[in-house]
Amino acid sequence: MPDEAEDGPDVFAPTAWKDIKVGSSVKVRENENFPCDLVILNSSIPKGICYGETKNLEGETNLKRKQAD
């Protein structure tokens, strides 16, 4: 179910990865898989921190810390 933004309905809708274009905004929820070439703009964790696993890329299973600026 879409979240409600402060000024009305949220603009995010389910979209296939093949339909994502350069400049698209993507909302990723906890424990969802996503491509590694996304730029982190914000996080629900304080200070814009998020953690990602790169085992599909390099086989490492430890979490990588990333932070939105």
DSSP file (Angstrom, degrees, kcal/mol; ACC not computed):
  #  RESIDUE AA STRUCTURE BP1 BP2  ACC     N-H-->O    O-->H-N    N-H-->O    O-->H-N    TCO  KAPPA ALPHA  PHI   PSI    X-CA   Y-CA   Z-CA
    1    1 A M              0   0    0      0, 0.0     2,-0.0     0, 0.0     0, 0.0   0.000 360.0 360.0 360.0 133.4    0.0    0.0    0.0
    2    2 A P        -     0   0    0      0, 0.0     2,-0.1     0, 0.0    11,-0.1  -0.303 360.0-117.5 -66.6 149.0    1.4    3.4   -0.9
    3    3 A D        -     0   0    0      6,-0.1     7,-1.2     9,-0.1     2,-0.5  -0.458  25.1-118.3 -78.4 158.3    2.4    5.8    1.8
    4    4 A E  E     -A    9   0A   0      5,-0.2     2,-0.1    -2,-0.1    -1,-0.0  -0.883  23.6-145.2 -99.8 127.4    0.7    9.2    2.1
    5    5 A A  E >   -A    8   0A   0      3,-1.8     3,-1.4    -2,-0.5     5,-0.1  -0.412  29.4-104.6 -81.5 165.1    2.9   12.3    1.7
    6    6 A E  T 3  S+     0   0    0      1,-0.3    -1,-0.1    -2,-0.1     4,-0.0   0.846 120.2  40.9 -60.3 -34.6    2.2   15.4    3.8
    7    7 A D  T 3  S-     0   0    0      1,-0.2    -1,-0.3     2,-0.1    -3,-0.0   0.186 129.4 -59.9-103.5  17.6    0.6   17.2    0.8
    8    8 A G  E <  S-A    5   0A   0     -3,-1.4    -3,-1.8     0, 0.0    -1,-0.2  -0.904  90.2  -4.5 140.3-167.1   -1.4   14.3   -0.7
    9    9 A P  E    S-A    4   0A   0      0, 0.0    -5,-0.2     0, 0.0    -2,-0.1  -0.247  74.6-103.6 -61.4 145.1   -1.0   10.8   -2.1
   10   10 A D        -     0   0    0     -7,-1.2    -6,-0.0     1,-0.1     0, 0.0  -0.357  19.8-141.0 -65.3 147.4    2.5    9.5   -2.5
   11   11 A V        +     0   0    0     -3,-0.1     2,-0.3     2,-0.0    -1,-0.1   0.438  68.2 107.0 -92.8   0.0    3.8    9.5   -6.1
   12   12 A F        +     0   0    0     -9,-0.2    -2,-0.1    14,-0.0    14,-0.1  -0.621  42.8 172.2 -83.2 137.2    5.6    6.2   -5.8
   13   13 A A        -     0   0    0     -2,-0.3    -2,-0.0   -11,-0.1     2,-0.0  -0.979  44.4 -84.4-139.2 150.2    4.1    3.2   -7.6
   14   14 A P        +     0   0    0      0, 0.0     2,-0.4     0, 0.0     0, 0.0  -0.335  54.9 178.5 -56.3 132.1    5.3   -0.3   -8.2
   15   15 A T        -     0   0    0     -2,-0.0     2,-0.1     5,-0.0     5,-0.1  -0.998  30.7-114.8-140.6 139.2    7.6   -0.3  -11.3
   16   16 A A    >   -     0   0    0     -2,-0.4     3,-1.9     1,-0.1     4,-0.3  -0.472  28.7-121.5 -70.3 144.9    9.6   -3.0  -13.1
   17   17 A W  G >  S+     0   0    0      1,-0.3     3,-1.5     2,-0.2    -1,-0.1   0.838 111.9  63.2 -57.4 -33.2   13.3   -2.5  -13.0
   18   18 A K  G 3  S+     0   0    0      1,-0.3    -1,-0.3     3,-0.0    -2,-0.0   0.699 101.1  53.4 -65.5 -17.1   13.4   -2.5  -16.8
   19   19 A D  G <  S+     0   0    0     -3,-1.9     2,-0.4     2,-0.1    -1,-0.3   0.437  81.8 108.0 -97.5  -1.1   11.3    0.7  -16.7
   20   20 A I    <   -     0   0    0     -3,-1.5     2,-0.3    -4,-0.3     3,-0.0  -0.630  52.4-168.8 -77.3 132.5   13.5    2.7  -14.4
   21   21 A K    >   -     0   0    0     -2,-0.4     3,-2.2     1,-0.1     2,-0.1  -0.746  35.5 -74.9-117.0 164.9   15.3    5.4  -16.3
   22   22 A V  T 3  S+     0   0    0      1,-0.3     3,-0.1    -2,-0.3    -1,-0.1  -0.398 122.3  25.4 -56.9 130.5   18.2    7.8  -15.4
   23   23 A G  T 3  S+     0   0    0      1,-0.3    -1,-0.3    -2,-0.1     2,-0.1   0.332  88.2 138.8  93.6  -6.7   16.9   10.4  -13.0
   24   24 A S    <   -     0   0    0     -3,-2.2     2,-0.5     1,-0.1    -1,-0.3  -0.431  51.0-131.6 -68.6 144.5   14.0    8.2  -11.7
   25   25 A S        -     0   0    0     -2,-0.1     2,-0.4    -3,-0.1    -1,-0.1  -0.866  24.9-166.6 -95.7 132.1   13.3    8.4   -7.9
   26   26 A V        -     0   0    0     -2,-0.5     2,-0.6   -14,-0.1   -14,-0.0  -0.975  12.6-149.7-124.7 130.1   13.0    4.9   -6.4
   27   27 A K        -     0   0    0     -2,-0.4     2,-0.5     2,-0.0    -2,-0.0  -0.886  16.2-168.4-100.1 120.3   11.7    4.1   -2.9
   28   28 A V        -     0   0    0     -2,-0.6     2,-0.2     4,-0.0     3,-0.1  -0.927   6.0-152.7-111.5 129.2   13.3    1.1   -1.4
   29   29 A R    >   -     0   0    0     -2,-0.5     3,-1.8     1,-0.2    -2,-0.0  -0.557  39.7 -68.0 -96.5 164.7   11.8   -0.5    1.7
   30   30 A E  T 3  S+     0   0    0      1,-0.3    -1,-0.2    -2,-0.2     3,-0.1  -0.191 118.6   9.8 -53.0 136.1   13.7   -2.5    4.4
   31   31 A N  T 3  S+     0   0    0      1,-0.2     2,-0.3    -3,-0.1    -1,-0.3   0.597  94.1 133.8  68.0  16.1   14.9   -5.9    3.2
   32   32 A E    <   -     0   0    0     -3,-1.8     2,-0.3     1,-0.0    -1,-0.2  -0.737  55.0-125.0 -91.5 144.8   14.1   -5.2   -0.5
   33   33 A N        +     0   0    0     -2,-0.3    -4,-0.1    -3,-0.1    -1,-0.0  -0.637  36.6 167.5 -83.3 145.8   16.7   -6.0   -3.2
   34   34 A F        -     0   0    0     -2,-0.3     4,-0.1    -6,-0.1    -6,-0.0  -0.982  40.3 -83.2-154.0 159.0   17.7   -3.3   -5.5
   35   35 A P    >   -     0   0    0      0, 0.0     3,-0.7     0, 0.0     0, 0.0  -0.266  34.8-126.3 -64.1 151.9   20.5   -2.6   -8.1
   36   36 A C  T 3  S+     0   0    0      1,-0.2    16,-0.0    18,-0.0    18,-0.0   0.588  98.4  75.9 -76.2  -9.4   23.8   -1.4   -6.8
   37   37 A D  T 3   +     0   0    0      2,-0.1     2,-0.3     0, 0.0    -1,-0.2   0.026  68.5 113.5 -96.1  30.3   23.8    1.7   -9.1
   38   38 A L    <   -     0   0    0     -3,-0.7     2,-0.5    -4,-0.1    -4,-0.0  -0.747  63.3-132.0 -94.2 148.2   21.3    3.7   -7.1
   39   39 A V        -     0   0    0     -2,-0.3     2,-0.6    29,-0.0    -2,-0.1  -0.877  20.4-128.7 -98.2 129.5   22.3    6.9   -5.3
   40   40 A I        +     0   0    0     -2,-0.5    29,-0.4     1,-0.2     3,-0.1  -0.682  33.9 168.0 -81.4 119.5   21.1    7.1   -1.7
   41   41 A L        -     0   0    0     -2,-0.6     2,-0.3     1,-0.3    -1,-0.2   0.734  63.8  -8.0-100.1 -30.0   19.3   10.4   -1.1
   42   42 A N        -     0   0    0     27,-0.1    -1,-0.3    26,-0.0     2,-0.3  -0.977  55.3-158.2-161.1 164.8   17.7    9.7    2.3
   43   43 A S        -     0   0    0     -2,-0.3     5,-0.3     2,-0.2     6,-0.1  -0.984  28.7-128.3-148.2 154.1   17.1    7.0    4.9
   44   44 A S  S    S+     0   0    0     -2,-0.3     6,-0.1     4,-0.1     3,-0.1   0.630  90.9  88.7 -78.3 -12.5   14.7    6.4    7.7
   45   45 A I  S >  S-     0   0    0      4,-0.5     3,-1.3     1,-0.1     4,-0.5  -0.668  98.7 -90.8 -81.9 139.7   17.7    5.7   10.0
   46   46 A P  G >  S+     0   0    0      0, 0.0     3,-1.0     0, 0.0    -1,-0.1  -0.115 110.3  21.0 -50.5 146.6   19.1    8.9   11.6
   47   47 A K  G 3  S-     0   0    0      1,-0.2    21,-0.1    -4,-0.1    -3,-0.1   0.628 124.6 -80.2  66.5  18.3   21.8   10.8    9.7
   48   48 A G  G <  S+     0   0    0     -3,-1.3    20,-2.5    -5,-0.3     2,-0.3   0.755  82.1 157.7  68.4  25.4   20.8    9.2    6.4
   49   49 A I  E <   +B   67   0B   0     -3,-1.0    -4,-0.5    -4,-0.5     2,-0.3  -0.595  12.1 168.3 -86.4 143.2   22.6    5.9    7.1
   50   50 A C  E     -B   66   0B   0     16,-2.8    16,-3.1    -2,-0.3     2,-0.4  -0.964  23.9-136.3-145.2 163.9   21.7    2.6    5.4
   51   51 A Y  E     -B   65   0B   0     -2,-0.3     2,-0.3    14,-0.2    14,-0.2  -0.974  19.6-173.5-125.5 135.6   23.4   -0.8    5.2
   52   52 A G  E     -B   64   0B   0     12,-2.5    12,-3.7    -2,-0.4     2,-0.4  -0.946  17.7-139.3-131.2 151.2   23.7   -2.9    2.0
   53   53 A E  E     -B   63   0B   0     -2,-0.3     3,-0.2    10,-0.2    10,-0.1  -0.902   9.7-171.2-108.6 135.9   24.9   -6.4    1.3
   54   54 A T    >>> +     0   0    0      8,-0.5     4,-2.5    -2,-0.4     3,-1.4   0.017  44.0 124.3-115.8  26.9   26.9   -7.0   -1.9
   55   55 A K  H 3>5S+     0   0    0      1,-0.3     4,-0.9     4,-0.3    -1,-0.1   0.802  73.2  56.8 -61.8 -28.5   27.1  -10.8   -2.0
   56   56 A N  H 345S+     0   0    0     -3,-0.2    -1,-0.3     2,-0.1    -2,-0.1   0.737 115.2  38.6 -73.3 -21.3   25.6  -10.9   -5.5
   57   57 A L  H <45S+     0   0    0     -3,-1.4    -2,-0.2     3,-0.2    -1,-0.1   0.899 140.6   0.2 -89.6 -52.0   28.4   -8.6   -6.7
   58   58 A E  H  <5S-     0   0    0     -4,-2.5    -3,-0.2     2,-0.2    -2,-0.1   0.378  92.5-110.7-126.9   0.8   31.5   -9.8   -4.9
   59   59 A G  S  <<S+     0   0    0     -4,-0.9     2,-0.3    -5,-0.7    -4,-0.3   0.373  71.0 136.6  84.8  -6.3   30.4  -12.7   -2.7
   60   60 A E        -     0   0    0     -6,-0.5    -6,-0.4     1,-0.1    -1,-0.3  -0.568  35.1-169.9 -77.3 137.7   30.9  -10.7    0.5
   61   61 A T        +     0   0    0     -2,-0.3    -1,-0.1    -7,-0.1     2,-0.1   0.494  51.4 105.6-106.2  -5.3   28.1  -11.1    3.1
   62   62 A N  S    S-     0   0    0      1,-0.1    -8,-0.5    -8,-0.1     2,-0.2  -0.474  78.9-104.2 -74.4 149.8   29.1   -8.4    5.5
   63   63 A L  E     -B   53   0B   0    -10,-0.1     2,-0.5    -2,-0.1   -10,-0.2  -0.514  26.6-142.9 -77.2 138.4   26.9   -5.2    5.5
   64   64 A K  E     -B   52   0B   0    -12,-3.7   -12,-2.5    -2,-0.2     2,-0.4  -0.879  14.6-134.6-100.3 129.8   28.4   -2.1    3.9
   65   65 A R  E     +B   51   0B   0     -2,-0.5     2,-0.3   -14,-0.2   -14,-0.2  -0.713  27.1 178.4 -86.2 131.3   27.5    1.2    5.5
   66   66 A K  E     -B   50   0B   0    -16,-3.1   -16,-2.8    -2,-0.4     2,-0.4  -0.944  10.2-158.0-128.8 151.9   26.4    4.0    3.2
   67   67 A Q  E     -B   49   0B   0     -2,-0.3     2,-0.3   -18,-0.2   -18,-0.2  -0.996  15.1-131.5-137.4 133.2   25.3    7.5    4.1
   68   68 A A              0   0    0    -20,-2.5   -27,-0.1    -2,-0.4   -25,-0.1  -0.604 360.0 360.0 -76.6 138.5   23.2   10.0    2.3
   69   69 A D              0   0    0    -29,-0.4    -1,-0.1    -2,-0.3   -28,-0.1   0.432 360.0 360.0 -95.4 360.0   24.8   13.5    2.2
